[in-house]
Amino acid sequence: MMLIARAFYFIIFAALAFLLPFLSLYYQKELGLTGSQIGVLTGIAPIISLVGASIWGAVADATRKHKAILLMALLGVWVSVWLIFKAPGFLLLAVAVAFYAFLSSPIIPIVDNSVMTLLGERRDRYGLERVWGSVGWGVAAIFAGVLIQRLGLQWAFYGFFLLYGLLFFIAIRFPIPEVSIASHFWQGLKRLATDVRWIIFLLVALVEGLSLSIFLNYLFLHLSDMGSSRTIMSLSLTVATFSEIPIFLIAHKLLRRWTPVQLLTASMLLTALRAWLYAGMTAPWQVLPISLLHGPTFAIMWTAGVAYSTQTAPDGLWTTALAVFSGMVFGLGAALGALTGGWLYQHVGGVAPFVWAGVAAMSAVIPFIWVHRHTIFRISVTPS
C-alpha cells in the first residue's frame, strides 16, 4: 500500500515541477501577457485554492466519497491545464487557471489523509512517505530544465500531461480507507471551528505560507538586484529542494522526541531567521547556505502541521482539517505574501519583503506559544 502512496507523491510533484516554475515564463514569452496580467493569474489561484480545499475537504468527509473526488479532481486538473495551454485569450485563460486551482485543491489533502489513516499508530512516519514528493520534484526539475531549454516551453505542458496521465492510473489503485465518523459531521466541524488552539494554528499556517510565498516570488528579484548569476539562482532552488529530503526522512524521529507544537514553534523561529538572513546578504553566493534552511522550515512545518491537524480534528474530519491547513499555507498565505511582498518590493526596496516575513513569523509564534504554554516545554520521548 505504501509503495503506491510513494509512487503517487513522486509522480504528482514531478508533474508539478515540469509545469509550475515555467508558467509565468510561458505567460510572458509565449502569450505576451503584461506583468499586471501575470499578477492577476498568479494571484487568483491561491485564493481559489483556499476556498476549494475547504469545500472539497468538507464534502469528502461528509459524504465519504474520497476516492471518487480524488479521481474526478485529477481528471479535471488534466483538462484545465489543457485549457490553459490552448486558451485563445486572457479571459478564457483566467477561467482555466481558476478551474485548475479549484480542482487541484483537494488532491494532496485527500492523499495525506489516506496515508495518515493507513499508517495508523505509525502516523509519525508520514515524513518517510512524503519525502518521495521532494525526490520527485528535485529529479524532474533537472530533466524539465534541460528538456525545455532544448525543445521549448511547450514541453512544460507535455511533460505535465504525460506524468499526470500516469498519475491517474496510480490513483485508481490508491487505497483510500473508509473512515467512520464518530460524531455528527456538522457538530464536529463546529467544535473544530470554535477551538482557539485551531484558530491560532491556522494563523501560524497563514504566516508560514506568506513567508514561503515571499521567498519564492522575490528572492530571485533580490538576487538579480545584487547582480547574481542565473547559475547561483538555480543552485539556490536545487539546494532548497533537496534540503527537504533529510528532514522528511528523520521526521518520525523528531515527532517521537518532540510534539507537533514544539516542532511548529521551531519552524517559525527558523523561518524568521531565514528571512532576516536573506535580508542581510551582502553577496549573492550567501543565498546557497541560507537556502539550506528551507528543509528545517518547510519540511518540519508541513510534517508537524499534518500531525497537528489530525490530532486536533475530530474523527472523520481529517480531510477537512488537512484541506483548511493546506489552503491557509498555499492559498491565503501565498496570496498575502505575493501581494504584500510586491508592494514592499516596489515602494520600500528589495530587502523589505524579507524583513517583513521575519517580523510576521515572530508575531505569529508568540500567540501560538502562549496558547500552548502549559505543554510546549514538556519533552516526552516515545519508544521506537
C-alpha positions in Angstrom: 0.0 0.0 0.0 2.7 2.5 0.9 4.5 1.7 -2.3 1.5 3.1 -4.2 1.5 6.2 -1.9 5.2 6.8 -2.6 4.7 6.5 -6.3 1.8 9.0 -6.1 3.8 11.6 -4.2 6.8 11.1 -6.6 4.7 11.4 -9.8 2.5 14.3 -8.7 5.4 16.5 -7.6 7.4 15.6 -10.6 4.5 16.7 -12.8 4.2 20.0 -10.9 8.0 20.5 -11.3 7.6 20.4 -15.0 4.8 23.0 -15.1 4.7 25.4 -12.2 8.1 27.0 -12.3 7.7 27.8 -16.0 4.1 29.1 -16.1 4.9 32.8 -15.6 7.7 32.5 -18.2 5.1 30.9 -20.6 2.6 33.6 -20.0 5.3 36.3 -20.8 7.3 34.7 -23.6 4.6 32.7 -25.5 1.4 34.6 -24.8 2.9 38.1 -24.5 1.0 38.9 -21.3 1.8 42.0 -19.3 3.2 42.0 -15.8 -0.2 43.0 -14.4 -2.0 40.2 -16.3 0.5 37.7 -15.0 0.0 39.1 -11.5 -3.8 38.5 -11.8 -3.3 34.9 -12.9 -0.8 34.1 -10.2 -2.9 35.9 -7.6 -6.3 34.4 -8.2 -5.0 30.8 -7.9 -4.1 30.8 -4.2 -7.4 32.4 -3.1 -9.4 29.9 -5.1 -7.3 27.1 -3.7 -8.1 28.1 -0.2 -11.9 28.1 -0.9 -11.7 25.0 -3.0 -9.7 23.0 -0.5 -12.1 23.8 2.3 -15.2 23.0 0.2 -13.8 19.7 -1.2 -12.5 18.6 2.2 -15.8 19.1 3.8 -17.7 17.4 1.0 -15.3 14.4 1.1 -15.6 14.0 4.9 -19.4 14.5 4.9 -20.1 12.0 2.0 -17.1 9.7 2.5 -16.6 9.8 -1.3 -12.8 10.5 -1.0 -11.8 8.1 -3.9 -14.4 9.4 -6.3 -13.5 13.1 -5.6 -9.7 12.3 -6.0 -10.2 10.7 -9.4 -12.6 13.5 -10.5 -10.1 16.1 -9.4 -7.2 14.5 -11.2 -9.1 14.3 -14.4 -10.4 17.9 -14.0 -6.8 19.1 -13.4 -5.6 17.4 -16.6 -8.4 19.1 -18.6 -7.9 22.5 -17.0 -4.2 22.5 -17.8 -5.0 21.6 -21.4 -7.3 24.6 -21.5 -4.6 26.8 -20.1 -2.3 25.5 -22.9 -4.9 26.2 -25.6 -6.8 29.2 -24.2 -7.1 31.8 -27.1 -7.4 34.9 -24.9 -6.8 36.3 -21.4 -10.3 36.0 -20.1 -10.6 32.3 -21.0 -7.1 31.7 -19.7 -8.1 33.2 -16.3 -11.1 30.9 -16.2 -8.9 27.9 -16.9 -6.5 28.9 -14.2 -9.4 29.3 -11.8 -10.7 25.8 -12.7 -7.2 24.4 -12.2 -6.8 26.0 -8.7 -10.3 24.8 -7.6 -9.9 21.2 -8.9 -6.3 20.7 -7.7 -7.0 21.9 -4.2 -8.4 18.6 -2.7 -5.8 16.2 -4.1 -2.9 16.5 -1.6 -5.2 16.7 1.4 -7.1 13.6 0.4 -3.9 11.7 -0.2 -2.3 12.9 3.1 -5.4 11.9 5.0 -5.3 8.4 3.4 -1.7 8.0 4.2 -2.1 9.1 7.8 -5.1 6.7 8.2 -3.2 3.8 6.6 -0.2 4.4 8.9 -2.5 4.1 12.0 -0.3 4.0 15.1 2.7 4.8 13.0 1.5 8.2 11.8 4.8 9.8 12.9 6.3 8.0 9.9 4.4 10.2 7.5 7.6 12.0 6.5 9.1 8.8 5.2 6.2 8.7 2.6 6.0 12.4 1.8 9.8 12.6 1.1 9.2 10.9 -2.2 7.4 14.1 -3.3 10.6 16.1 -2.7 12.6 13.5 -4.6 10.1 13.6 -7.5 10.3 17.4 -7.7 14.1 17.5 -7.5 14.7 14.8 -10.1 12.0 16.2 -12.5 13.2 19.8 -12.2 16.6 18.8 -13.5 15.1 17.0 -16.6 12.5 19.6 -17.1 15.1 22.4 -17.3 17.2 20.6 -19.8 14.2 19.5 -22.0 12.6 22.9 -22.0 15.9 24.7 -22.7 16.4 22.5 -25.8 12.8 21.9 -27.1 10.8 24.9 -25.9 8.4 25.9 -23.2 5.6 23.8 -24.6 7.4 20.8 -23.1 6.4 22.1 -19.7 2.9 21.1 -20.6 3.8 17.9 -22.5 5.8 16.6 -19.5 2.9 17.5 -17.2 0.3 15.7 -19.4 2.4 12.5 -19.6 3.0 12.4 -15.8 -0.5 13.3 -14.8 -1.9 10.6 -17.1 0.3 8.1 -15.3 -0.8 9.5 -12.0 -4.5 8.9 -12.8 -3.8 5.1 -13.2 -1.8 5.1 -10.0 -4.7 6.8 -8.2 -7.1 4.1 -9.4 -5.1 1.6 -7.3 -4.6 4.0 -4.4 -6.1 2.6 -1.2 -8.5 5.2 0.2 -9.6 3.8 3.5 -13.2 4.2 4.8 -13.1 6.5 7.9 -16.1 6.2 10.2 -17.5 9.4 11.6 -17.6 9.1 15.3 -19.8 12.2 15.8 -22.1 14.1 13.5 -20.2 15.9 10.8 -21.6 19.4 11.4 -21.1 19.1 15.2 -17.5 18.1 14.7 -17.0 20.9 12.3 -18.5 23.4 14.7 -16.2 22.1 17.5 -13.1 22.5 15.3 -14.1 26.0 14.1 -14.5 27.2 17.7 -11.3 25.7 19.0 -8.9 28.6 19.9 -5.9 26.4 19.5 -7.0 25.5 16.0 -7.6 29.2 15.1 -4.1 30.2 16.3 -2.6 27.2 14.5 -4.2 28.5 11.3 -2.6 31.9 11.9 0.8 30.1 12.0 -0.1 28.3 8.8 -1.1 31.5 7.2 2.2 33.3 8.1 4.3 30.3 7.0 2.5 30.5 3.6 3.1 34.2 3.5 6.8 33.8 4.2 7.3 30.9 1.7 5.5 33.0 -0.9 7.9 35.9 -0.4 10.9 33.6 -0.6 9.5 32.0 -3.8 8.4 35.2 -5.6 11.0 37.8 -4.5 14.3 36.0 -3.7 15.4 35.9 -7.4 14.4 39.5 -7.9 16.5 40.4 -4.8 19.4 38.4 -6.1 19.1 40.0 -9.5 19.3 43.4 -7.9 22.5 42.2 -6.2 24.0 41.2 -9.6 23.6 37.4 -9.1 24.2 35.0 -12.0 21.4 32.6 -13.1 23.6 29.7 -12.0 23.5 30.8 -8.4 19.7 31.3 -8.6 19.2 27.8 -10.0 21.6 26.3 -7.4 19.7 28.0 -4.6 16.5 26.4 -5.7 18.2 23.0 -6.0 19.8 23.3 -2.6 16.4 24.4 -1.0 14.5 21.5 -2.7 17.0 18.7 -1.7 17.3 20.1 1.9 13.8 18.8 2.4 14.8 15.2 1.9 16.8 14.5 5.1 14.2 16.3 7.2 11.4 14.2 5.9 13.5 11.1 6.4 14.0 11.8 10.1 10.6 13.5 10.7 9.3 10.4 12.5 12.2 10.5 14.9 11.6 14.2 15.5 7.9 13.6 16.3 8.9 10.9 18.8 11.2 13.3 20.6 9.1 16.5 20.3 5.5 17.3 19.9 4.0 19.0 16.8 3.6 22.2 18.8 7.3 22.3 19.6 8.3 21.5 16.1 5.9 24.2 14.7 7.4 26.7 17.1 10.9 25.7 15.9 10.0 26.0 12.3 8.5 29.5 12.8 11.7 30.7 14.6 13.8 29.3 11.8 11.6 30.9 9.2 12.2 34.3 10.9 16.0 33.6 11.0 16.0 32.5 7.3 14.1 35.7 6.3 16.4 38.0 8.1 19.5 36.2 6.8 18.2 36.8 3.2 17.7 40.4 4.1 21.2 40.7 5.5 23.0 39.2 2.5 26.0 41.2 1.2 26.9 38.9 -1.7 24.8 36.6 -3.9 26.7 33.4 -3.1 25.4 33.7 0.5 22.0 32.5 -0.7 23.3 29.0 -1.0 24.0 28.2 2.7 20.9 30.2 3.8 18.7 28.1 1.4 19.7 25.0 3.4 17.2 26.3 6.0 14.3 25.5 3.6 14.3 21.9 4.9 14.1 22.8 8.6 11.5 25.4 7.9 9.1 24.0 5.3 9.6 20.2 5.8 9.3 20.5 9.6 6.3 22.9 9.3 4.5 20.6 6.9 5.1 17.3 8.8 4.2 18.9 12.2 1.2 20.7 10.6 -0.2 17.5 9.2 0.3 15.8 12.6 -1.3 18.7 14.5 -4.3 18.8 12.1 -5.1 15.1 12.5 -4.5 15.3 16.3 -6.8 18.3 16.7 -9.6 17.4 14.3 -12.5 15.2 15.5 -12.6 11.7 13.9 -14.0 11.9 10.4 -12.8 15.5 9.8 -9.2 14.8 9.0 -9.5 15.6 5.3 -11.4 18.8 6.2 -8.7 19.8 8.6 -5.8 19.0 6.2 -7.6 20.9 3.4 -8.0 24.0 5.5 -4.4 23.8 6.7 -3.2 23.3 3.1 -5.4 26.2 1.9 -4.1 28.6 4.6 -0.4 27.8 3.6 -0.7 27.6 -0.2 -3.9 29.7 -0.6 -4.5 32.7 1.5 -0.9 32.8 2.9 0.6 32.5 -0.5 -1.7 35.3 -1.9 -0.9 37.7 1.0 2.8 37.0 0.6 2.7 37.8 -3.1 0.7 41.0 -2.6 2.4 42.4 0.5 5.8 41.4 -0.8 5.2 43.1 -4.2 4.1 46.3 -2.5 7.1 46.4 -0.2 9.5 45.5 -3.1 8.2 48.3 -5.2 7.8 51.0 -2.6 10.5 50.2 0.0 13.1 48.1 -1.6 14.3 44.5 -2.3 15.2 43.8 1.4 11.9 44.9 2.8 9.8 41.8 1.9 12.2 39.6 3.8 12.3 41.8 6.9 8.5 41.7 6.9 8.5 37.9 6.5 10.7 37.6 9.6 8.6 40.1 11.6 5.4 38.3 10.6 6.8 34.9 11.7 7.8 36.2 15.1 4.4 37.9 15.5 2.6 34.6 14.8 4.7 32.4 17.0 4.1 34.5 20.2 0.3 33.7 20.5 1.0 30.1 19.4 3.4 29.7 22.3 1.0 31.4 24.7 -2.0 29.2 23.8 0.1 26.1 24.3 2.2 27.5 27.2 1.2 24.6 29.6 2.6 21.9 27.3 5.1 23.5 25.0 8.1 23.0 27.3 7.4 19.3 28.0 9.7 16.7 26.5 8.3 13.3 26.1 10.3 10.6 24.3 8.2 7.9 22.6 10.0 4.5 22.3 10.9 3.4 18.8 
